[in-house]
Amino acid sequence: MRPEKFLLEKYLGKYEFSAPHLLCTSDCQTMSVSELLSLEAGADKKFMDLGLGYTEPDGLKELREEISDLYENISPEETITFAGAEEGIFVFMNAALSAGDHIIVQFPAYQSLYEIAISIGCEVTLWEMNEEDGWRPDPGFLEQNIKSNTRAIILNSPHNPTGFNFSKEDLEYIVNIAGENDLLLFSDEVYRMLEFDPEKRLPAVADIYEKGFSLGVMSKAFGLAGLRSGWIATRHQATLEEISSFKNYTTICTSAPSEYLATIALRNRGHIIDRNLGIIRKNLALLDSFFENHYDLFEWVRPVAGSIGFVKLKDCQSSESFCRRAVDESGVLLLPSFVYEFGDSHFRIGFGREDMVDSLVRFEEFIDKNLKTIF
Ligand SMILES: Cc1ncc(COP(=O)(O)O)c(C=O)c1O
């Protein structure tokens, strides 16, 4: 069976490269190749001398060393690289799941986290998050919904689109449930390292659970989505071998220039993440006062991590028509909740980029001008 259309990617694809004011993107501020290379003496010469042959199927050795350094208990051999996180999700689902398996997926979700499993023939239960509880899903739901054919739990924390992050206690509870029921635990951690309070950073699932899989990528916290460089870390050798074999049918190996550049970025991660968290903190302060000024129009559950949040429209008929008007009439791109198959009352806002301040000004102008016809 083929996966259904990817609603979010279709919507973004339509507007992202034409709308002048992007106010919903999830990737942080990017940088040029020369900016990145300037972070390390001699890197520009090495980059120009790089061979463009095939690379190692599981990833460049130096890159896997840097990736393993992000974890407490993961060796380079317990990592595998992909063309973005998207390939990691696709390959994991195909390698680890079979038709008839049941999985439980935190919801709303980045669509591939459930759609690929559905296309394989899996039975999918959505684990809904509660807006009234700061988007925390009820942990008790898991035990009530595990069945004899349940094979995996799929998490995303920090979360797209709400900016929710599990507490350490909740994560521990989920890991225990997975362990007691011998389940795989796939954790999409692509927004990790963007916790506003570093104390709130969760342990990586791959570090604390033997059947855990941590998904990471250069796109979000590092702002390097154009590298298409992602990875999975896991200590579960049998599934890792399946994943590695399946990758032979997707990309075989990833791009040599990207793997080199990703290695440089990971080696200099302190600098890049500090810069991006600085942008996020500045933007969040602007959003706080914006939502305070417009409390009659919007409900804003302040994110605790990441570069995006999910805003509820009060007394507005349709977030889709609201967002379409914003982009068509003012060039301000927001992401309506229908792309998450999550009703028609919310939209995603993004705050990881330097030009957010200008986009917010345009958005405010759009609202002021159209107040009577929208709300
Ligand atoms: C939660 C989540 N997982 C995976 C991805 C895919 O990441 P990439 O574009 O780097 O493949 C995204 C992108 O938006 C995401 O938000």
The ligand as a Tripos MOL2 file, in Angstrom:
@<TRIPOS>MOLECULE
LIG
   16    16     1     0     0
SMALL
NO_CHARGES

@<TRIPOS>ATOM
      1 C1          9.3190   15.5870   14.2940 C.3       1 LIG1
      2 C2         10.0120   15.5520   12.9820 C.ar      1 LIG1
      3 N1         10.6040   14.4090   12.6030 N.ar      1 LIG1
      4 C3         11.2490   14.3170   11.4220 C.ar      1 LIG1
      5 C4         11.3150   15.3830   10.5580 C.ar      1 LIG1
      6 C5         12.0420   15.2550    9.2490 C.3       1 LIG1
      7 O1         13.2530   15.9280    9.3180 O.3       1 LIG1
      8 P1         14.1830   16.1370    8.0320 P.3       1 LIG1
      9 O2         13.5230   17.1810    7.2060 O.co2     1 LIG1
     10 O3         15.4380   16.6010    8.5510 O.co2     1 LIG1
     11 O4         14.2810   14.8460    7.3350 O.co2     1 LIG1
     12 C6         10.7060   16.5900   10.9120 C.ar      1 LIG1
     13 C7         10.7220   17.7470    9.9940 C.2       1 LIG1
     14 O5          9.9630   18.6760   10.0960 O.2       1 LIG1
     15 C8         10.0500   16.6770   12.1650 C.ar      1 LIG1
     16 O6          9.4710   17.8070   12.5820 O.3       1 LIG1
@<TRIPOS>BOND
     1     1     2 1
     2     2     3 ar
     3     2    15 ar
     4     3     4 ar
     5     4     5 ar
     6     5     6 1
     7     5    12 ar
     8     6     7 1
     9     7     8 1
    10     8     9 2
    11     8    10 1
    12     8    11 1
    13    12    13 1
    14    12    15 ar
    15    13    14 2
    16    15    16 1
@<TRIPOS>SUBSTRUCTURE
     1 LIG1         1 GROUP 0 **** ****
